[in-house]
Amino acid sequence: MTRIFGLVLIPDRPCAHDPDLFYAKGPLRIERAKAICRPCPHRERCLATALELGEVHGVWGGLSAPERQELTPRPRDPHPKGAAA
């Protein structure tokens, strides 16, 4: 069994058939990749791995990079505008 970032790479996982699709550009291809992820039994672990690693490319666990960024807390600005210095 092959592992990458703690994930067991199962040969018959849905994303194994067209891995390039999961790094595709364009809304139709991204939606197609996300649709393949939806029923995958590994989706939650895949998403958790992408969030843990800060993966900024591709569809992981059914979410695009911008969607994953929305789940990631942003650091607070130590010097907000209008605050006294």
N, C-alpha and C positions, 0 to 999 in steps of 0.2 A: 504494500500500500504506500502510495506517495502522499507526503504531507507538505503543505505550503502554508506558512503563517498559522499553523495549528489546525488547518482544515484538512480533512482527509479528502484527497482528490479521487472521487469515485468515478470510474470510467463511464458509467451510464447516467451520470448527472445530466440534466437538460442542457446546461451551458457548454458541455464538452463538445457538442456537435458543431457549434459555430462560435468559438471563443471571440473572434473578431467582432461579431455583432455586439458584444457587450462593451466595446470601446468605440462604437460607431458614432458618427456625428449625424445630426439631423433628427427631427422629432419623430418621424415615422419609424426609423430604425431603433431609436431609444425606446419607444413604446412597444415595439416588437420584442426587444430584449426583456423589458419589464414584464410583459405578458408571459414569457417563458419562465420567469422567476416565480410568479405568483403561486403556482401549485407545488413548487419544489420543496421537499422536506428539509432541505439544508438552508433555506432562505434566511431564517433568523440568525443562525450562526455566521453565515456569509456576511450579513449586514453588520453584525456585532464586530466581526473581524475588520471590515472596512472602516468602521467608526473608530475602533481601537488603534488602527494603523494610520488614521488620518488620510485614507486613500482619496485622492482628488480627481481621479479619472474613472470613467466607465460606470456601468450599472452593476451594483453589488447588492444582493439581497432585495432586489426589486426596486431600488431607488437610484436615481441619477445622482451625480456628484452635487449639483445644486440642492437637491432634496436632502441629501445627507448633511450638507452644510447647515441647513435649517434646523437639524436635530442637534447640532453641536453648539454648546453654549459658547458665546463669544466672550473674550476677556473684557472686563470693564475698563473704560478709559480712565487712567489715573488722573488725567487733567481735563475734565469736561469743560466745554466752552461756557463761559460765564461764571465759573467757579473762582472764588478768591484764591490767590496764590499764596 
